[in-house]
Amino acid sequence: MITIYHNPRCSKSRETLALLRDKGLEPTIIEYLKTPLNTEQLRNLFAQAGLTVREALRTKEKEYSDLGLDRPEITEDDLLAAVAKHPRLMNPPFVVTDKGARLCRPPELVEEIL
């Protein structure tokens, strides 16, 4: 079973999905902007990928600066709450397989968990 947390507007997400399909794999696609993850799901996904919340953020999104998320005193819980409320803050794509999870930037990182 393969799941991709996908943003169809993101080129890296589209490239990762294409890479999976080129290998004959059809993942479960979760468009996380339409179906946002809650804080616990986000915590588990990032931990499974071996990332802190900060490492999983899109720092160029308007919400990142508007919410002052670059401040060092912002806690992991605060960051998780921000991502749950503003899913655009999550860097795509995350792929989960039986072998683990990866933030697939670059898309070829998906190979590590296939």
Long-range contacts (C-beta under 8 A, 24 or more apart in sequence): 1-28, 1-97, 1-98, 2-27, 2-28, 2-95, 2-96, 2-97, 2-114, 3-27, 3-28, 3-29, 3-30, 3-95, 3-96, 3-97, 4-28, 4-29, 4-30, 4-93, 4-94, 4-95, 4-96, 5-30, 5-32, 5-37, 5-45, 5-90, 5-92, 5-93, 5-94, 5-95, 5-96, 6-30, 6-31, 6-32, 6-92, 6-93, 7-31, 7-32, 7-33, 7-92, 7-93, 10-92, 10-93, 12-92, 12-93, 12-104, 12-105, 12-106, 12-107, 13-92, 13-93, 15-107, 16-93, 16-95, 16-104, 16-107, 16-110, 17-93, 19-107, 19-108, 19-110, 20-95, 20-110, 23-114, 25-114, 27-95, 32-87, 32-90, 32-92, 33-87, 33-88, 36-84, 36-87, 37-83, 37-84, 37-87, 37-90, 38-84, 39-77, 39-80, 39-81, 39-83, 39-84, 42-80, 42-83, 42-84, 42-90, 43-80, 45-94, 45-96, 45-101, 48-96, 48-100, 48-101, 49-94, 49-100, 49-101, 49-102, 49-103, 51-103, 52-76, 53-79, 53-80, 53-83, 54-79, 55-103, 56-83, 56-90, 56-91, 56-94, 56-103, 57-83, 57-89, 57-90, 57-91, 58-88, 58-89, 58-90, 58-91, 61-86, 61-88, 61-89, 63-88, 63-89, 64-89
